[in-house]
Amino acid sequence: MSGANKRRQADRFEFVEGDGWYVRTREGRRGPFETRAQAEASLAELLRTPAPRHAAFGGSTGPAEA
């Protein structure tokens, strides 16, 4: 991972005193999590999950056509 990518990933995490850890994604802020490790695990899971495809971008929104 390049230095810029590490910095970008590190910038995704934020600790709010009395509330917990949050992670920023393009969809918005996720959290709170009790630990940074939980926030990191949530981000890793999100990155492993394929995003739903939208019909406007070449995806299908309904049953497959025969």
ABEGO torsion letter per residue (X at the ends): XBAAAAAAAAAABBBBBGAEBBBBBAAEBBOBBABAAAAAAAAAAAAABBBBBBAAAGBBABBBBX
